[in-house]
Amino acid sequence: MKKLNDLLQELGVSKVRLAKYLGVSRQMVYNYLELDSISKWPKEKKILLFKLLNIDDGDDDTINNIKVTTDYLMEVESRLNQGVKATSDLENYFDFNGLKKNEQTLISDITYLLKEKLTEEGKREENYYAFLYLYHILQSIDNVPEIKYIFGYLSKTTGFIDPNEFKFNEDKQFIFEGIIHSALTLYNNGGASKSKLIDSHKRFVQEIEEKKEEKLSRTQQLNTIKVQALKELGYTEINEDNAAEVFEKIAEIQSRKV
């Protein structure tokens, strides 16, 4: 099975895409690939795999004799796309115009994985909040570069990408990964007890509360200025017709306070 795993990796066939192609969960694919022989796969899934790879059987010799050329890779990709219906189904919900093929595939893979995890028995609520927090993080990804560094670090530690791959600011990503690795090593080795970190966590909470208060104060200030601008212009609300005028008045009021 190691040879099959190596071949799938060389072909760029992810576990998620293979799961969609076979019509099973991602976990089931992991279970299949942990078996000591393809002969132990369910017959219909084994036939689908052979069809994907264009082979008659799945023994080590057959897999070893497969030459991964550009043509063969494209043929496998074509068969995989024909067997996977998730992307076409998603087109009913997403506008894929302007997206590259790999970007469309990424959206499809993420959506498939989300659905699988959100219907997982015994973990639905836990997974829901995990993905809810992920959604919150993605909303801030443009303002907090460390989010991308965290994603990169986790991709490396889970073996998906090379540890020396840097797709963002290499110096900052390098430093960040070193700090995170040291912190997690301390955490995993039991060197960071809750009692030792109470004060640190209090400062963490305090900083967040201060940011919230600052944001709330700023929002209240803007609302006050908006009300004042509407009053000076004789309007009761902002609409498409007066938006430009109101925003100009808001800027003017703000400049008075400088």
C-alpha atoms as an extended CHARMM CRD file, in Angstrom:
* protein
*
       258  EXT
         1         1  MET       CA              0.0000000000        0.0000000000        0.0000000000  PROA      1               0.0000000000
         2         2  LYS       CA              2.9590000000        2.2810000000        0.4860000000  PROA      2               0.0000000000
         3         3  LYS       CA              3.5840000000        2.1480000000       -3.2610000000  PROA      3               0.0000000000
         4         4  LEU       CA             -0.0330000000        3.1530000000       -3.9020000000  PROA      4               0.0000000000
         5         5  ASN       CA              0.2560000000        6.0240000000       -1.4330000000  PROA      5               0.0000000000
         6         6  ASP       CA              3.4690000000        7.1770000000       -3.1030000000  PROA      6               0.0000000000
         7         7  LEU       CA              1.8340000000        6.9920000000       -6.5280000000  PROA      7               0.0000000000
         8         8  LEU       CA             -1.2130000000        9.0040000000       -5.4170000000  PROA      8               0.0000000000
         9         9  GLN       CA              1.0830000000       11.6190000000       -3.9170000000  PROA      9               0.0000000000
        10        10  GLU       CA              3.1330000000       11.8080000000       -7.1130000000  PROA      10              0.0000000000
        11        11  LEU       CA             -0.0690000000       12.2360000000       -9.1130000000  PROA      11              0.0000000000
        12        12  GLY       CA             -1.2700000000       14.9760000000       -6.7580000000  PROA      12              0.0000000000
        13        13  VAL       CA             -4.4480000000       13.0780000000       -5.8580000000  PROA      13              0.0000000000
        14        14  SER       CA             -5.4660000000       14.2820000000       -2.4040000000  PROA      14              0.0000000000
        15        15  LYS       CA             -7.3610000000       12.1290000000        0.0820000000  PROA      15              0.0000000000
        16        16  VAL       CA            -10.3140000000       14.5090000000       -0.1930000000  PROA      16              0.0000000000
        17        17  ARG       CA            -10.5450000000       14.2240000000       -3.9690000000  PROA      17              0.0000000000
        18        18  LEU       CA            -10.0800000000       10.4670000000       -3.8800000000  PROA      18              0.0000000000
        19        19  ALA       CA            -12.8560000000       10.2510000000       -1.2800000000  PROA      19              0.0000000000
        20        20  LYS       CA            -15.1930000000       12.2040000000       -3.5400000000  PROA      20              0.0000000000
        21        21  TYR       CA            -14.2630000000       10.0500000000       -6.5080000000  PROA      21              0.0000000000
        22        22  LEU       CA            -14.8940000000        6.8240000000       -4.5670000000  PROA      22              0.0000000000
        23        23  GLY       CA            -18.0580000000        8.1850000000       -2.9530000000  PROA      23              0.0000000000
        24        24  VAL       CA            -16.8580000000        7.6080000000        0.6160000000  PROA      24              0.0000000000
        25        25  SER       CA            -15.7280000000        9.7230000000        3.5500000000  PROA      25              0.0000000000
        26        26  ARG       CA            -12.1510000000       10.9510000000        3.8320000000  PROA      26              0.0000000000
        27        27  GLN       CA            -11.6930000000        8.7980000000        6.9310000000  PROA      27              0.0000000000
        28        28  MET       CA            -12.7720000000        5.7480000000        4.9450000000  PROA      28              0.0000000000
        29        29  VAL       CA            -10.0630000000        6.4880000000        2.3760000000  PROA      29              0.0000000000
        30        30  TYR       CA             -7.4920000000        6.5640000000        5.1780000000  PROA      30              0.0000000000
        31        31  ASN       CA             -8.8700000000        3.2290000000        6.3700000000  PROA      31              0.0000000000
        32        32  TYR       CA             -8.5620000000        1.7370000000        2.8720000000  PROA      32              0.0000000000
        33        33  LEU       CA             -4.9890000000        2.9440000000        2.5050000000  PROA      33              0.0000000000
        34        34  GLU       CA             -4.0150000000        1.4510000000        5.8460000000  PROA      34              0.0000000000
        35        35  LEU       CA             -4.9810000000       -2.0570000000        4.6800000000  PROA      35              0.0000000000
        36        36  ASP       CA             -2.0830000000       -4.2930000000        3.7060000000  PROA      36              0.0000000000
        37        37  SER       CA             -3.5360000000       -5.0910000000        0.2800000000  PROA      37              0.0000000000
        38        38  ILE       CA             -5.8540000000       -3.5170000000       -2.2670000000  PROA      38              0.0000000000
        39        39  SER       CA             -7.5210000000       -6.9180000000       -2.5910000000  PROA      39              0.0000000000
        40        40  LYS       CA             -9.1560000000       -6.2000000000        0.7880000000  PROA      40              0.0000000000
        41        41  TRP       CA            -10.9210000000       -3.1020000000       -0.5410000000  PROA      41              0.0000000000
        42        42  PRO       CA            -14.6680000000       -3.3660000000       -1.2810000000  PROA      42              0.0000000000
        43        43  LYS       CA            -15.0120000000       -4.6850000000       -4.8270000000  PROA      43              0.0000000000
        44        44  GLU       CA            -16.7720000000       -1.6300000000       -6.2860000000  PROA      44              0.0000000000
        45        45  LYS       CA            -14.2120000000        0.7770000000       -4.7540000000  PROA      45              0.0000000000
        46        46  LYS       CA            -11.3260000000       -1.3390000000       -5.9830000000  PROA      46              0.0000000000
        47        47  ILE       CA            -12.7500000000       -1.2910000000       -9.5290000000  PROA      47              0.0000000000
        48        48  LEU       CA            -13.1050000000        2.5040000000       -9.3810000000  PROA      48              0.0000000000
        49        49  LEU       CA             -9.4650000000        2.8250000000       -8.2830000000  PROA      49              0.0000000000
        50        50  PHE       CA             -8.2570000000        0.5450000000      -11.0850000000  PROA      50              0.0000000000
        51        51  LYS       CA            -10.2920000000        2.5830000000      -13.5650000000  PROA      51              0.0000000000
        52        52  LEU       CA             -8.7750000000        5.8130000000      -12.2580000000  PROA      52              0.0000000000
        53        53  LEU       CA             -5.2240000000        4.4730000000      -12.6000000000  PROA      53              0.0000000000
        54        54  ASN       CA             -6.0060000000        2.5660000000      -15.8180000000  PROA      54              0.0000000000
        55        55  ILE       CA             -4.7180000000       -0.7620000000      -14.4700000000  PROA      55              0.0000000000
        56        56  ASP       CA             -6.1130000000       -4.3010000000      -14.2730000000  PROA      56              0.0000000000
        57        57  ASP       CA             -4.9200000000       -5.1330000000      -10.7700000000  PROA      57              0.0000000000
        58        58  GLY       CA             -3.2980000000       -3.3560000000       -7.8450000000  PROA      58              0.0000000000
        59        59  ASP       CA             -0.3110000000       -5.4590000000       -6.9010000000  PROA      59              0.0000000000
        60        60  ASP       CA              3.0510000000       -3.8260000000       -6.2520000000  PROA      60              0.0000000000
        61        61  ASP       CA              4.5260000000       -4.8590000000       -9.5990000000  PROA      61              0.0000000000
        62        62  THR       CA              1.6780000000       -3.2780000000      -11.5450000000  PROA      62              0.0000000000
        63        63  ILE       CA              1.9340000000       -0.0270000000       -9.5960000000  PROA      63              0.0000000000
        64        64  ASN       CA              5.7370000000        0.0040000000       -9.9000000000  PROA      64              0.0000000000
        65        65  ASN       CA              5.4410000000       -0.2830000000      -13.6720000000  PROA      65              0.0000000000
        66        66  ILE       CA              3.2940000000        2.8390000000      -13.9390000000  PROA      66              0.0000000000
        67        67  LYS       CA              5.2510000000        5.6480000000      -15.5520000000  PROA      67              0.0000000000
        68        68  VAL       CA              3.9890000000        9.0220000000      -14.3970000000  PROA      68              0.0000000000
        69        69  THR       CA              4.3670000000       11.0470000000      -17.5620000000  PROA      69              0.0000000000
        70        70  THR       CA              2.6400000000       14.3250000000      -18.3030000000  PROA      70              0.0000000000
        71        71  ASP       CA              0.1350000000       12.5190000000      -20.5160000000  PROA      71              0.0000000000
        72        72  TYR       CA             -0.6280000000        9.9110000000      -17.8650000000  PROA      72              0.0000000000
        73        73  LEU       CA             -1.0290000000       12.5640000000      -15.1720000000  PROA      73              0.0000000000
        74        74  MET       CA             -3.4750000000       14.4930000000      -17.3820000000  PROA      74              0.0000000000
        75        75  GLU       CA             -5.4180000000       11.3080000000      -18.1310000000  PROA      75              0.0000000000
        76        76  VAL       CA             -5.7760000000       10.5270000000      -14.4160000000  PROA      76              0.0000000000
        77        77  GLU       CA             -6.8150000000       14.1100000000      -13.7390000000  PROA      77              0.0000000000
        78        78  SER       CA             -9.4510000000       13.8790000000      -16.4740000000  PROA      78              0.0000000000
        79        79  ARG       CA            -10.8630000000       10.6230000000      -15.1320000000  PROA      79              0.0000000000
        80        80  LEU       CA            -10.8360000000       12.0140000000      -11.6150000000  PROA      80              0.0000000000
        81        81  ASN       CA            -12.7250000000       15.1320000000      -12.6740000000  PROA      81              0.0000000000
        82        82  GLN       CA            -15.2960000000       13.0670000000      -14.5530000000  PROA      82              0.0000000000
        83        83  GLY       CA            -15.9230000000       10.9480000000      -11.4820000000  PROA      83              0.0000000000
        84        84  VAL       CA            -16.1640000000       13.8280000000       -9.0400000000  PROA      84              0.0000000000
        85        85  LYS       CA            -19.5060000000       15.6070000000       -9.0910000000  PROA      85              0.0000000000
        86        86  ALA       CA            -18.9660000000       17.9590000000       -6.1660000000  PROA      86              0.0000000000
        87        87  THR       CA            -17.4460000000       20.7860000000       -8.2130000000  PROA      87              0.0000000000
        88        88  SER       CA            -20.2940000000       20.8670000000      -10.7190000000  PROA      88              0.0000000000
        89        89  ASP       CA            -22.8080000000       20.7500000000       -7.8620000000  PROA      89              0.0000000000
        90        90  LEU       CA            -21.0950000000       23.6930000000       -6.2100000000  PROA      90              0.0000000000
        91        91  GLU       CA            -21.5150000000       25.7590000000       -9.3560000000  PROA      91              0.0000000000
        92        92  ASN       CA            -25.1830000000       26.0180000000       -8.4110000000  PROA      92              0.0000000000
        93        93  TYR       CA            -24.1620000000       27.9180000000       -5.2780000000  PROA      93              0.0000000000
        94        94  PHE       CA            -20.8950000000       29.6550000000       -6.1940000000  PROA      94              0.0000000000
        95        95  ASP       CA            -19.8870000000       31.8880000000       -9.0460000000  PROA      95              0.0000000000
        96        96  PHE       CA            -16.6450000000       30.3380000000      -10.2640000000  PROA      96              0.0000000000
        97        97  ASN       CA            -16.0710000000       32.9650000000      -12.9660000000  PROA      97              0.0000000000
        98        98  GLY       CA            -12.5470000000       34.3370000000      -12.7830000000  PROA      98              0.0000000000
        99        99  LEU       CA            -11.2430000000       31.4660000000      -10.6710000000  PROA      99              0.0000000000
       100       100  LYS       CA             -8.4610000000       29.1980000000      -11.8790000000  PROA      100             0.0000000000
       101       101  LYS       CA             -8.9690000000       25.4460000000      -12.0390000000  PROA      101             0.0000000000
       102       102  ASN       CA             -6.9000000000       24.8080000000       -8.9040000000  PROA      102             0.0000000000
       103       103  GLU       CA             -8.8360000000       27.5360000000       -7.0480000000  PROA      103             0.0000000000
       104       104  GLN       CA            -12.1560000000       25.9380000000       -8.0070000000  PROA      104             0.0000000000
       105       105  THR       CA            -10.8520000000       22.5610000000       -6.8610000000  PROA      105             0.0000000000
       106       106  LEU       CA             -9.7350000000       24.0820000000       -3.5450000000  PROA      106             0.0000000000
       107       107  ILE       CA            -13.2170000000       25.4930000000       -2.8890000000  PROA      107             0.0000000000
       108       108  SER       CA            -14.7290000000       22.1260000000       -3.7410000000  PROA      108             0.0000000000
       109       109  ASP       CA            -12.3190000000       20.2320000000       -1.4720000000  PROA      109             0.0000000000
       110       110  ILE       CA            -12.8710000000       22.6040000000        1.4500000000  PROA      110             0.0000000000
       111       111  THR       CA            -16.6550000000       22.4410000000        1.0800000000  PROA      111             0.0000000000
       112       112  TYR       CA            -16.6150000000       18.6550000000        0.8940000000  PROA      112             0.0000000000
       113       113  LEU       CA            -14.4430000000       18.4250000000        4.0010000000  PROA      113             0.0000000000
       114       114  LEU       CA            -16.6300000000       20.8980000000        5.9010000000  PROA      114             0.0000000000
       115       115  LYS       CA            -19.7630000000       18.8990000000        5.1550000000  PROA      115             0.0000000000
       116       116  GLU       CA            -18.0670000000       15.6570000000        6.1690000000  PROA      116             0.0000000000
       117       117  LYS       CA            -16.8690000000       17.0940000000        9.4690000000  PROA      117             0.0000000000
       118       118  LEU       CA            -20.1600000000       18.8520000000       10.2670000000  PROA      118             0.0000000000
       119       119  THR       CA            -22.0660000000       15.5700000000        9.8930000000  PROA      119             0.0000000000
       120       120  GLU       CA            -19.5930000000       13.4860000000       11.8830000000  PROA      120             0.0000000000
       121       121  GLU       CA            -21.4160000000       11.6720000000       14.6670000000  PROA      121             0.0000000000
       122       122  GLY       CA            -20.3250000000       12.6300000000       18.1600000000  PROA      122             0.0000000000
       123       123  LYS       CA            -18.2930000000       15.6400000000       17.0260000000  PROA      123             0.0000000000
       124       124  ARG       CA            -20.8170000000       17.8530000000       15.2420000000  PROA      124             0.0000000000
       125       125  GLU       CA            -20.9540000000       20.5780000000       17.8800000000  PROA      125             0.0000000000
       126       126  GLU       CA            -17.2060000000       20.5720000000       18.4690000000  PROA      126             0.0000000000
       127       127  ASN       CA            -16.5070000000       20.7150000000       14.7280000000  PROA      127             0.0000000000
       128       128  TYR       CA            -19.0920000000       23.4630000000       14.2660000000  PROA      128             0.0000000000
       129       129  TYR       CA            -17.3150000000       25.7570000000       16.6880000000  PROA      129             0.0000000000
       130       130  ALA       CA            -13.9180000000       24.8590000000       15.2510000000  PROA      130             0.0000000000
       131       131  PHE       CA            -15.0760000000       25.9280000000       11.7910000000  PROA      131             0.0000000000
       132       132  LEU       CA            -16.8990000000       28.9630000000       13.1630000000  PROA      132             0.0000000000
       133       133  TYR       CA            -13.6230000000       30.1450000000       14.7160000000  PROA      133             0.0000000000
       134       134  LEU       CA            -11.8590000000       29.3870000000       11.4410000000  PROA      134             0.0000000000
       135       135  TYR       CA            -14.4050000000       31.5950000000        9.6510000000  PROA      135             0.0000000000
       136       136  HSD       CA            -13.6720000000       34.4150000000       12.1180000000  PROA      136             0.0000000000
       137       137  ILE       CA             -9.9450000000       33.9840000000       11.4970000000  PROA      137             0.0000000000
       138       138  LEU       CA            -10.3510000000       34.0700000000        7.7250000000  PROA      138             0.0000000000
       139       139  GLN       CA            -12.2080000000       37.3680000000        8.0410000000  PROA      139             0.0000000000
       140       140  SER       CA             -9.0950000000       38.8700000000        9.6380000000  PROA      140             0.0000000000
       141       141  ILE       CA             -6.4610000000       37.2690000000        7.4120000000  PROA      141             0.0000000000
       142       142  ASP       CA             -5.6780000000       40.5000000000        5.5280000000  PROA      142             0.0000000000
       143       143  ASN       CA             -5.0440000000       42.4570000000        8.7310000000  PROA      143             0.0000000000
       144       144  VAL       CA             -3.1270000000       39.8200000000       10.6930000000  PROA      144             0.0000000000
       145       145  PRO       CA             -0.2530000000       38.3240000000        8.6480000000  PROA      145             0.0000000000
       146       146  GLU       CA              0.5500000000       35.8830000000       11.4580000000  PROA      146             0.0000000000
       147       147  ILE       CA             -2.6180000000       33.9500000000       10.5470000000  PROA      147             0.0000000000
       148       148  LYS       CA             -1.0020000000       32.8360000000        7.2990000000  PROA      148             0.0000000000
       149       149  TYR       CA              2.1840000000       31.9410000000        9.1620000000  PROA      149             0.0000000000
       150       150  ILE       CA              0.1460000000       29.7630000000       11.5500000000  PROA      150             0.0000000000
       151       151  PHE       CA             -1.5070000000       27.9830000000        8.6270000000  PROA      151             0.0000000000
       152       152  GLY       CA              1.8920000000       27.4220000000        7.0220000000  PROA      152             0.0000000000
       153       153  TYR       CA              3.3810000000       26.1160000000       10.2770000000  PROA      153             0.0000000000
       154       154  LEU       CA              0.5220000000       23.6480000000       10.7880000000  PROA      154             0.0000000000
       155       155  SER       CA              0.7310000000       22.4640000000        7.1710000000  PROA      155             0.0000000000
       156       156  LYS       CA              4.4160000000       21.7220000000        7.7360000000  PROA      156             0.0000000000
       157       157  THR       CA              4.0050000000       19.9500000000       11.0670000000  PROA      157             0.0000000000
       158       158  THR       CA              1.2320000000       17.7450000000        9.6750000000  PROA      158             0.0000000000
       159       159  GLY       CA              3.4100000000       16.7500000000        6.7220000000  PROA      159             0.0000000000
       160       160  PHE       CA              1.5040000000       18.3870000000        3.8700000000  PROA      160             0.0000000000
       161       161  ILE       CA              4.3080000000       20.6830000000        2.7130000000  PROA      161             0.0000000000
       162       162  ASP       CA              8.0840000000       20.8680000000        2.9750000000  PROA      162             0.0000000000
       163       163  PRO       CA              9.2940000000       22.5100000000        6.2390000000  PROA      163             0.0000000000
       164       164  ASN       CA             11.6090000000       24.7660000000        4.2390000000  PROA      164             0.0000000000
       165       165  GLU       CA              8.8200000000       26.1180000000        2.0370000000  PROA      165             0.0000000000
       166       166  PHE       CA              8.0950000000       29.8290000000        2.5490000000  PROA      166             0.0000000000
       167       167  LYS       CA              5.2620000000       31.3950000000        0.5300000000  PROA      167             0.0000000000
       168       168  PHE       CA              4.9520000000       34.6220000000        2.5110000000  PROA      168             0.0000000000
       169       169  ASN       CA              7.5280000000       36.9600000000        4.0970000000  PROA      169             0.0000000000
       170       170  GLU       CA             10.3230000000       34.4270000000        4.5510000000  PROA      170             0.0000000000
       171       171  ASP       CA             12.1920000000       36.1970000000        7.3760000000  PROA      171             0.0000000000
       172       172  LYS       CA              9.0630000000       36.8630000000        9.4520000000  PROA      172             0.0000000000
       173       173  GLN       CA              7.6320000000       33.4260000000        8.7280000000  PROA      173             0.0000000000
       174       174  PHE       CA             10.9360000000       31.8040000000        9.7310000000  PROA      174             0.0000000000
       175       175  ILE       CA             11.0920000000       33.7120000000       13.0380000000  PROA      175             0.0000000000
       176       176  PHE       CA              7.4120000000       33.0660000000       13.7740000000  PROA      176             0.0000000000
       177       177  GLU       CA              7.7740000000       29.3220000000       13.1620000000  PROA      177             0.0000000000
       178       178  GLY       CA             10.7750000000       29.1550000000       15.4980000000  PROA      178             0.0000000000
       179       179  ILE       CA              8.8690000000       30.9150000000       18.2780000000  PROA      179             0.0000000000
       180       180  ILE       CA              5.7340000000       28.7720000000       17.8150000000  PROA      180             0.0000000000
       181       181  HSD       CA              7.8060000000       25.5770000000       17.7750000000  PROA      181             0.0000000000
       182       182  SER       CA              9.5120000000       26.5490000000       21.0390000000  PROA      182             0.0000000000
       183       183  ALA       CA              6.1770000000       27.4180000000       22.6610000000  PROA      183             0.0000000000
       184       184  LEU       CA              4.4930000000       24.1980000000       21.5470000000  PROA      184             0.0000000000
       185       185  THR       CA              7.4810000000       22.1310000000       22.6460000000  PROA      185             0.0000000000
       186       186  LEU       CA              7.1460000000       23.6740000000       26.1000000000  PROA      186             0.0000000000
       187       187  TYR       CA              3.3820000000       23.0160000000       26.0420000000  PROA      187             0.0000000000
       188       188  ASN       CA              3.6680000000       19.3910000000       24.9060000000  PROA      188             0.0000000000
       189       189  ASN       CA              6.4240000000       18.5730000000       27.3710000000  PROA      189             0.0000000000
       190       190  GLY       CA              4.3920000000       19.7760000000       30.3280000000  PROA      190             0.0000000000
       191       191  GLY       CA              6.5610000000       22.7870000000       31.0500000000  PROA      191             0.0000000000
       192       192  ALA       CA              3.6570000000       25.2190000000       30.8810000000  PROA      192             0.0000000000
       193       193  SER       CA              1.1440000000       24.5480000000       33.6600000000  PROA      193             0.0000000000
       194       194  LYS       CA             -2.0920000000       26.4840000000       34.0820000000  PROA      194             0.0000000000
       195       195  SER       CA             -0.9810000000       27.8430000000       37.4540000000  PROA      195             0.0000000000
       196       196  LYS       CA              2.1760000000       29.3190000000       35.9220000000  PROA      196             0.0000000000
       197       197  LEU       CA              0.2420000000       31.0370000000       33.1510000000  PROA      197             0.0000000000
       198       198  ILE       CA             -2.6310000000       32.6040000000       35.0990000000  PROA      198             0.0000000000
       199       199  ASP       CA             -1.0850000000       36.0950000000       35.0730000000  PROA      199             0.0000000000
       200       200  SER       CA             -0.1520000000       35.7990000000       31.4080000000  PROA      200             0.0000000000
       201       201  HSD       CA             -3.6890000000       34.7600000000       30.4870000000  PROA      201             0.0000000000
       202       202  LYS       CA             -5.1070000000       37.6530000000       32.5220000000  PROA      202             0.0000000000
       203       203  ARG       CA             -2.9820000000       40.0730000000       30.4770000000  PROA      203             0.0000000000
       204       204  PHE       CA             -4.2090000000       38.3190000000       27.3040000000  PROA      204             0.0000000000
       205       205  VAL       CA             -7.8560000000       38.8440000000       28.3270000000  PROA      205             0.0000000000
       206       206  GLN       CA             -7.1790000000       42.4280000000       29.4000000000  PROA      206             0.0000000000
       207       207  GLU       CA             -5.6030000000       43.3440000000       26.0720000000  PROA      207             0.0000000000
       208       208  ILE       CA             -8.5740000000       41.9190000000       24.1730000000  PROA      208             0.0000000000
       209       209  GLU       CA            -11.0580000000       43.7790000000       26.3810000000  PROA      209             0.0000000000
       210       210  GLU       CA             -9.1570000000       47.0290000000       25.8650000000  PROA      210             0.0000000000
       211       211  LYS       CA             -9.2480000000       46.5300000000       22.1000000000  PROA      211             0.0000000000
       212       212  LYS       CA            -12.9920000000       45.8860000000       22.2540000000  PROA      212             0.0000000000
       213       213  GLU       CA            -13.5430000000       49.0340000000       24.2980000000  PROA      213             0.0000000000
       214       214  GLU       CA            -11.4190000000       51.0490000000       21.8890000000  PROA      214             0.0000000000
       215       215  LYS       CA            -13.3800000000       49.6830000000       18.9260000000  PROA      215             0.0000000000
       216       216  LEU       CA            -16.7020000000       50.3540000000       20.6550000000  PROA      216             0.0000000000
       217       217  SER       CA            -15.6440000000       53.8830000000       21.5180000000  PROA      217             0.0000000000
       218       218  ARG       CA            -14.5980000000       54.4900000000       17.9220000000  PROA      218             0.0000000000
       219       219  THR       CA            -17.9000000000       53.1040000000       16.6400000000  PROA      219             0.0000000000
       220       220  GLN       CA            -19.8820000000       55.3050000000       19.0130000000  PROA      220             0.0000000000
       221       221  GLN       CA            -17.8420000000       58.3140000000       17.9310000000  PROA      221             0.0000000000
       222       222  LEU       CA            -18.5220000000       57.6130000000       14.2540000000  PROA      222             0.0000000000
       223       223  ASN       CA            -22.2360000000       57.1620000000       14.9400000000  PROA      223             0.0000000000
       224       224  THR       CA            -22.3060000000       60.4950000000       16.7380000000  PROA      224             0.0000000000
       225       225  ILE       CA            -20.5830000000       62.2100000000       13.8160000000  PROA      225             0.0000000000
       226       226  LYS       CA            -22.9480000000       60.5130000000       11.3500000000  PROA      226             0.0000000000
       227       227  VAL       CA            -25.9880000000       61.7910000000       13.2660000000  PROA      227             0.0000000000
       228       228  GLN       CA            -24.4880000000       65.2710000000       13.3550000000  PROA      228             0.0000000000
       229       229  ALA       CA            -23.7790000000       65.2060000000        9.5890000000  PROA      229             0.0000000000
       230       230  LEU       CA            -27.3380000000       64.1060000000        8.7850000000  PROA      230             0.0000000000
       231       231  LYS       CA            -28.7360000000       66.8130000000       11.0530000000  PROA      231             0.0000000000
       232       232  GLU       CA            -26.6230000000       69.5730000000        9.4750000000  PROA      232             0.0000000000
       233       233  LEU       CA            -27.6440000000       68.4520000000        5.9830000000  PROA      233             0.0000000000
       234       234  GLY       CA            -31.3000000000       68.0910000000        6.8920000000  PROA      234             0.0000000000
       235       235  TYR       CA            -31.4740000000       64.3290000000        6.1970000000  PROA      235             0.0000000000
       236       236  THR       CA            -32.8500000000       61.5400000000        8.3600000000  PROA      236             0.0000000000
       237       237  GLU       CA            -30.8510000000       58.6490000000        6.8470000000  PROA      237             0.0000000000
       238       238  ILE       CA            -28.0620000000       57.7430000000        4.4290000000  PROA      238             0.0000000000
       239       239  ASN       CA            -29.2160000000       56.4680000000        1.0340000000  PROA      239             0.0000000000
       240       240  GLU       CA            -27.8000000000       56.0520000000       -2.4620000000  PROA      240             0.0000000000
       241       241  ASP       CA            -28.7720000000       59.5790000000       -3.4360000000  PROA      241             0.0000000000
       242       242  ASN       CA            -27.1350000000       61.4180000000       -0.5290000000  PROA      242             0.0000000000
       243       243  ALA       CA            -24.3410000000       59.0040000000        0.5130000000  PROA      243             0.0000000000
       244       244  ALA       CA            -21.5200000000       60.9470000000       -1.1500000000  PROA      244             0.0000000000
       245       245  GLU       CA            -22.7030000000       64.2230000000        0.3590000000  PROA      245             0.0000000000
       246       246  VAL       CA            -23.1110000000       62.7340000000        3.8270000000  PROA      246             0.0000000000
       247       247  PHE       CA            -19.6640000000       61.1100000000        3.7840000000  PROA      247             0.0000000000
       248       248  GLU       CA            -18.1510000000       64.3990000000        2.6940000000  PROA      248             0.0000000000
       249       249  LYS       CA            -19.8750000000       66.1240000000        5.5810000000  PROA      249             0.0000000000
       250       250  ILE       CA            -18.6400000000       63.4390000000        8.0180000000  PROA      250             0.0000000000
       251       251  ALA       CA            -15.0720000000       64.0370000000        6.8200000000  PROA      251             0.0000000000
       252       252  GLU       CA            -15.5710000000       67.7780000000        7.3030000000  PROA      252             0.0000000000
       253       253  ILE       CA            -16.8510000000       67.3220000000       10.8570000000  PROA      253             0.0000000000
       254       254  GLN       CA            -13.9270000000       65.0600000000       11.6890000000  PROA      254             0.0000000000
       255       255  SER       CA            -11.4760000000       67.6900000000       10.3970000000  PROA      255             0.0000000000
       256       256  ARG       CA            -13.0050000000       70.2800000000       12.7310000000  PROA      256             0.0000000000
       257       257  LYS       CA            -12.0010000000       68.1380000000       15.7010000000  PROA      257             0.0000000000
       258       258  VAL       CA             -8.3550000000       67.8480000000       14.6660000000  PROA      258             0.0000000000
